[in-house]
Amino acid sequence: MISIGRICVKIAGRDAGKRCVIVDILDGPFVLIDGETRRKRCNIMHLEPLEQKIDIKKGASHEEIKDIFTKMGITARDTKPKAKTTRPHKLRRSKLAKDVKTETAKTAKPAEKKTATKTVKKETTEKTEKPKKTVKKEE
């Protein structure tokens, strides 16, 4: 009953209830299907074969199956390839720290760098000091 070109209905999984055609017979209980479903490997136990059979060659392309399904009045799944984009890569903290150090070393002179850090430290200590409040005792 299971042969290339047999139209089936998927009874399990995400594509359950959709019609497909067997494109290739794989190892064990697996077949390659295509049609209203995604083109993928499927277990025979998840298919319900119908009496209809179409004449296709082994490993037929999606375009051939889509043409046959449109002639039969069935809408085949239209697959679109994803647009290729470059994936952004995150830099590790150690690499970021090295990059920042090399950039500051290139832009600032060593003498200026020392004086700049000392002035920054003085400013931060002045800001953190709080004025002391004096409490007057009444006699």
N, C-alpha and C positions, 0 to 999 in steps of 0.2 A: 504494500500500500504506500510506503514511503519511497518516493523516487524523485528524480530531478524533474521539475516542472509542475509538481503537485501543488495545488493551492490549498492552504491550511488556514485555520483560525487560531490565533494565539490564545491560550486559556489561562496563562499565568504570567505574572510579572507586570512591568510598567506598560507594556503594549497589549495587555489582555483585551480580547474582543476585536482585534484588528486582523485584517486578512494579509497573508503573506504567501510567497512562493518559495519552494525549496530550490536553491541555486546550486548547492553542492552537498555531498554527503561526506562528513568528516569521520574521524576516528570514534569508535564506540557508539554511544547513543546520541551523538551530536550531528547537527546539520547546519548549513549556512542558509539564512533566510534573508529576504528583502521584499519590499512592497510598501504597504501602509506603515509597517514597523521600521525600526532602525535595521540597517544591514549588519547582522551580527550572528554569532554562533548561538545555537539554541538547542536545548535538550528535546528529544522527540516526545518525551512525556508531557511537555508543555504545549504541544500542538495537537489540534483536532483536524485530521485530513478531511477535505471535502471531495466530492466526486469529480470536480472540474480538474482538468490537467491542461497545461499549455505547453507548446513545443518550444523549448529553449535549449541552448547548449550548456554544458557544464561550465560554471563560473561566469555566467553572463553578467554584463555590466549593469549598473543601476539605470543607465539611460535606456537600455533595451527593455528592461522590466517596466520602467516608467511608461514607455510607449505602449506596451502590451496592456498594462493596467488601464491606461486612458481609453484605449479601444474597447475594453470591457466595461467601462463606466465606473471604474474604481480610481479614487485619487491616491496616487502613490506619494509617499513622504518625499518632500523636496529637501535635500541636504545641501547646506551651504558650508563651504570651508571657512574656518575662522581666519580673520585677518591676522597676519603675523605681526606681532609687536615685540619690541625689545623689553625685556623684563628689567625693572630697576633693581640694581644691586645695592644693598646696604653695606656701608663700611663698618668694620669693627671699631670699637672704641680705641684700641691701641693704634690702629691705622689712622684714625681721625686725629689722635693726639700727636702722632708723628708728623702728619701733614700740617697741623697748626704750628708746631714748633719750627718746622723748616720754613714756613711762610714768614713767621715773625723774625726768625734769624736772618732771612734774606732782606727784609724791609727795614729793620731797625739795626743801628750800629750798636756794638756791645757796650760802649760807654753810656750812650743814651738810655739803653735798656736798664742799666743799673740805677741810674738816677730816677727813671720813671717809676720803677717799682718802689723805691724808697718814699717818694712823694705820695704814692697811692696808699702806702701803709700808714703814713702820718695822717692823711685825710680820713681814713677809716677809723683810726683811733680817736680823733677829735669828734667825730660824729657819734661814736658809741658812748662817750663820756656824758653822764647826765649831771646837771648842776645840783649841788647839794642844797637841801632846804634847811634853813635854820629855824629852830623852834624857840620862841621867847617864852620865858617863864614869867608869870605874873606874881608879884609879891603882895 
